[in-house]
Amino acid sequence: MTKPADSSDEFTEAELDAVPAQQRSLLTTFLNERCSYEHLAHTFNLPIGTVKSRISRARQKIARLRERQTAA
């Protein structure tokens, strides 16, 4: 089973630049370091729910950008 394009864990620099810095730093650390949410929460001194929501919002933002590009 293949992943849909908007759930890919490979993002372009332009896509990452479109994401707010707080979300981008968590997303890139999560993907590059293969960290758990718990590790990120401890490292960034954030509640785990905040870590999860910021990563989710970053992915959603990139998915919306990709949808707009595909529709154009």
Buried (B, 14 or more C-beta within 10 A) or exposed (E): EEEEEBEBEEBEEEBBEBBEEBBBBBBBBBEEEEBEBEBBBEEBEBEEEBBBBBBEBBBEBBBEBBEEEEEE
